[in-house]
């Protein structure tokens, strides 16, 4: 009987410990600023995130950085939760000019872009927990 009580208490303590554990959900929002370095005066590129249109990509002749507040105000800014996103820049006919994937998390960031016919993507981040992320889509 005493062994059963000890086993029960050990099991109860284990259940309690696991109940206290929480999966670290990285639900942090990251300020992501989108732009293009490709001058297309005849048409503006549109940004699509996971297949949904989110707005036009502004062109800057100067590189956008997290410390340049005046350019950041003109950039296409989205608050994205940590996760993996598929990005596409399309012209007015719907042709994909640039595409890539970006993965943002509190602990790090990664990106990959299609080069060649689909253009490219340059990504940078600064700040603790990737509080500012800059994405340049070009072709």
KOLSENU-246999 format. One record per residue (C-alpha): residue number from 1; residue in three letters; x, y, z. Coordinates in Angstrom, 2 decimals, m for minus. Layout:
BEGIN
@i:NUM | aa:Ala | u:X | v:Y | w:Z
...
This chain:
BEGIN
@i:1 | aa:Unk | u:0.00 | v:0.00 | w:0.00
@i:2 | aa:Unk | u:2.85 | v:2.33 | w:0.87
@i:3 | aa:Unk | u:4.51 | v:1.67 | w:m2.52
@i:4 | aa:Unk | u:1.25 | v:2.50 | w:m4.30
@i:5 | aa:Unk | u:1.00 | v:5.81 | w:m2.45
@i:6 | aa:Unk | u:4.60 | v:6.72 | w:m3.35
@i:7 | aa:Unk | u:4.04 | v:5.74 | w:m6.97
@i:8 | aa:Unk | u:0.84 | v:7.77 | w:m7.06
@i:9 | aa:Unk | u:2.58 | v:10.83 | w:m5.56
@i:10 | aa:Unk | u:5.47 | v:10.51 | w:m8.02
@i:11 | aa:Unk | u:3.02 | v:10.25 | w:m10.91
@i:12 | aa:Unk | u:1.06 | v:13.23 | w:m9.61
@i:13 | aa:Unk | u:4.25 | v:15.29 | w:m9.28
@i:14 | aa:Unk | u:5.26 | v:14.37 | w:m12.86
@i:15 | aa:Unk | u:1.87 | v:15.38 | w:m14.21
@i:16 | aa:Unk | u:2.05 | v:18.64 | w:m12.28
@i:17 | aa:Unk | u:5.54 | v:19.40 | w:m13.66
@i:18 | aa:Unk | u:4.45 | v:18.76 | w:m17.25
@i:19 | aa:Unk | u:1.32 | v:20.84 | w:m16.75
@i:20 | aa:Unk | u:3.53 | v:23.76 | w:m15.75
@i:21 | aa:Unk | u:5.66 | v:23.44 | w:m18.90
@i:22 | aa:Unk | u:4.56 | v:25.61 | w:m21.75
@i:23 | aa:Unk | u:5.56 | v:25.40 | w:m25.34
@i:24 | aa:Unk | u:7.37 | v:28.58 | w:m26.21
@i:25 | aa:Unk | u:5.01 | v:30.11 | w:m28.72
@i:26 | aa:Unk | u:6.91 | v:32.82 | w:m30.48
@i:27 | aa:Unk | u:3.92 | v:35.07 | w:m31.07
@i:28 | aa:Unk | u:5.96 | v:38.24 | w:m31.24
@i:29 | aa:Unk | u:5.14 | v:40.75 | w:m33.93
@i:30 | aa:Unk | u:8.01 | v:41.92 | w:m36.07
@i:31 | aa:Unk | u:8.00 | v:45.23 | w:m37.96
@i:32 | aa:Unk | u:8.83 | v:44.29 | w:m41.54
@i:33 | aa:Unk | u:9.49 | v:47.01 | w:m44.12
@i:34 | aa:Unk | u:9.25 | v:46.15 | w:m47.82
@i:35 | aa:Unk | u:10.67 | v:48.09 | w:m50.77
@i:36 | aa:Unk | u:12.30 | v:47.64 | w:m54.16
@i:37 | aa:Unk | u:15.55 | v:48.95 | w:m55.56
@i:38 | aa:Unk | u:14.30 | v:48.33 | w:m59.10
@i:39 | aa:Unk | u:13.17 | v:51.54 | w:m60.77
@i:40 | aa:Unk | u:10.00 | v:50.79 | w:m62.71
@i:41 | aa:Unk | u:8.52 | v:54.19 | w:m63.52
@i:42 | aa:Unk | u:5.97 | v:52.67 | w:m65.91
@i:43 | aa:Unk | u:4.45 | v:50.41 | w:m63.27
@i:44 | aa:Unk | u:4.61 | v:49.74 | w:m59.57
@i:45 | aa:Unk | u:5.29 | v:46.25 | w:m58.28
@i:46 | aa:Unk | u:2.71 | v:44.76 | w:m55.93
@i:47 | aa:Unk | u:3.66 | v:42.66 | w:m52.92
@i:48 | aa:Unk | u:1.91 | v:39.36 | w:m52.24
@i:49 | aa:Unk | u:2.40 | v:37.54 | w:m48.93
@i:50 | aa:Unk | u:1.31 | v:33.91 | w:m48.94
@i:51 | aa:Unk | u:m0.75 | v:34.62 | w:m52.07
@i:52 | aa:Unk | u:m2.61 | v:37.66 | w:m50.70
@i:53 | aa:Unk | u:m2.04 | v:41.14 | w:m52.14
@i:54 | aa:Unk | u:m0.90 | v:43.55 | w:m49.44
@i:55 | aa:Unk | u:0.12 | v:46.69 | w:m51.36
@i:56 | aa:Unk | u:2.51 | v:48.42 | w:m53.71
@i:57 | aa:Unk | u:6.27 | v:48.24 | w:m53.26
@i:58 | aa:Unk | u:7.78 | v:51.71 | w:m53.10
@i:59 | aa:Unk | u:11.01 | v:52.35 | w:m55.02
@i:60 | aa:Unk | u:13.97 | v:53.92 | w:m53.21
@i:61 | aa:Unk | u:17.22 | v:54.90 | w:m54.90
@i:62 | aa:Unk | u:18.85 | v:54.89 | w:m51.45
@i:63 | aa:Unk | u:19.07 | v:51.68 | w:m49.45
@i:64 | aa:Unk | u:16.43 | v:51.42 | w:m46.75
@i:65 | aa:Unk | u:17.80 | v:50.79 | w:m43.27
@i:66 | aa:Unk | u:16.20 | v:50.46 | w:m39.87
@i:67 | aa:Unk | u:17.86 | v:53.68 | w:m38.74
@i:68 | aa:Unk | u:16.40 | v:55.76 | w:m41.62
@i:69 | aa:Unk | u:13.07 | v:56.80 | w:m40.11
@i:70 | aa:Unk | u:12.03 | v:59.06 | w:m43.00
@i:71 | aa:Unk | u:12.35 | v:56.24 | w:m45.58
@i:72 | aa:Unk | u:10.77 | v:53.71 | w:m43.23
@i:73 | aa:Unk | u:7.64 | v:55.89 | w:m43.11
@i:74 | aa:Unk | u:7.39 | v:55.61 | w:m46.91
@i:75 | aa:Unk | u:8.03 | v:51.86 | w:m47.04
@i:76 | aa:Unk | u:5.31 | v:49.23 | w:m47.12
@i:77 | aa:Unk | u:5.23 | v:48.17 | w:m43.47
@i:78 | aa:Unk | u:3.61 | v:45.01 | w:m42.10
@i:79 | aa:Unk | u:3.54 | v:43.59 | w:m38.60
@i:80 | aa:Unk | u:4.21 | v:39.89 | w:m39.07
@i:81 | aa:Unk | u:4.11 | v:37.26 | w:m36.38
@i:82 | aa:Unk | u:6.99 | v:34.84 | w:m36.18
@i:83 | aa:Unk | u:6.65 | v:32.31 | w:m38.96
@i:84 | aa:Unk | u:7.49 | v:31.43 | w:m42.54
@i:85 | aa:Unk | u:6.12 | v:33.58 | w:m45.37
@i:86 | aa:Unk | u:6.19 | v:33.24 | w:m49.15
@i:87 | aa:Unk | u:6.75 | v:36.62 | w:m50.83
@i:88 | aa:Unk | u:6.12 | v:37.61 | w:m54.45
@i:89 | aa:Unk | u:6.51 | v:40.91 | w:m56.27
@i:90 | aa:Unk | u:4.21 | v:41.04 | w:m59.29
@i:91 | aa:Unk | u:3.88 | v:43.54 | w:m62.10
@i:92 | aa:Unk | u:0.53 | v:44.97 | w:m63.27
@i:93 | aa:Unk | u:m0.01 | v:41.97 | w:m65.61
@i:94 | aa:Unk | u:0.39 | v:39.57 | w:m62.68
@i:95 | aa:Unk | u:3.80 | v:38.27 | w:m63.75
@i:96 | aa:Unk | u:6.02 | v:37.32 | w:m60.82
@i:97 | aa:Unk | u:9.15 | v:39.48 | w:m61.02
@i:98 | aa:Unk | u:10.68 | v:38.44 | w:m57.72
@i:99 | aa:Unk | u:9.89 | v:35.77 | w:m55.16
@i:100 | aa:Unk | u:11.31 | v:34.26 | w:m52.05
@i:101 | aa:Unk | u:10.63 | v:32.86 | w:m48.63
@i:102 | aa:Unk | u:11.36 | v:34.54 | w:m45.33
@i:103 | aa:Unk | u:11.32 | v:32.92 | w:m41.91
@i:104 | aa:Unk | u:11.18 | v:35.24 | w:m38.95
@i:105 | aa:Unk | u:11.49 | v:34.20 | w:m35.33
@i:106 | aa:Unk | u:12.44 | v:35.73 | w:m32.03
@i:107 | aa:Unk | u:15.71 | v:33.80 | w:m32.07
@i:108 | aa:Unk | u:16.75 | v:34.34 | w:m35.66
@i:109 | aa:Unk | u:15.81 | v:34.97 | w:m39.24
@i:110 | aa:Unk | u:16.37 | v:33.21 | w:m42.52
@i:111 | aa:Unk | u:15.50 | v:33.88 | w:m46.12
@i:112 | aa:Unk | u:15.80 | v:32.34 | w:m49.54
@i:113 | aa:Unk | u:15.03 | v:33.89 | w:m52.88
@i:114 | aa:Unk | u:14.70 | v:32.73 | w:m56.45
@i:115 | aa:Unk | u:17.38 | v:34.26 | w:m58.63
@i:116 | aa:Unk | u:17.48 | v:34.57 | w:m62.38
@i:117 | aa:Unk | u:14.15 | v:35.04 | w:m64.14
@i:118 | aa:Unk | u:12.33 | v:35.54 | w:m60.84
@i:119 | aa:Unk | u:14.61 | v:38.27 | w:m59.48
@i:120 | aa:Unk | u:16.05 | v:38.35 | w:m56.03
@i:121 | aa:Unk | u:15.55 | v:39.35 | w:m52.46
@i:122 | aa:Unk | u:17.82 | v:40.97 | w:m49.87
@i:123 | aa:Unk | u:16.86 | v:40.75 | w:m46.20
@i:124 | aa:Unk | u:18.40 | v:42.37 | w:m43.13
@i:125 | aa:Unk | u:17.35 | v:42.73 | w:m39.52
@i:126 | aa:Unk | u:18.45 | v:44.67 | w:m36.48
@i:127 | aa:Unk | u:17.34 | v:45.03 | w:m32.91
@i:128 | aa:Unk | u:16.64 | v:42.56 | w:m30.21
@i:129 | aa:Unk | u:14.38 | v:39.73 | w:m31.28
@i:130 | aa:Unk | u:14.36 | v:40.97 | w:m34.91
@i:131 | aa:Unk | u:12.34 | v:44.04 | w:m34.01
@i:132 | aa:Unk | u:13.10 | v:45.62 | w:m37.42
@i:133 | aa:Unk | u:13.31 | v:43.60 | w:m40.64
@i:134 | aa:Unk | u:14.03 | v:45.13 | w:m44.08
@i:135 | aa:Unk | u:13.14 | v:43.25 | w:m47.28
@i:136 | aa:Unk | u:14.21 | v:44.46 | w:m50.75
@i:137 | aa:Unk | u:12.54 | v:42.60 | w:m53.64
@i:138 | aa:Unk | u:14.13 | v:43.30 | w:m57.01
@i:139 | aa:Unk | u:14.67 | v:41.90 | w:m60.50
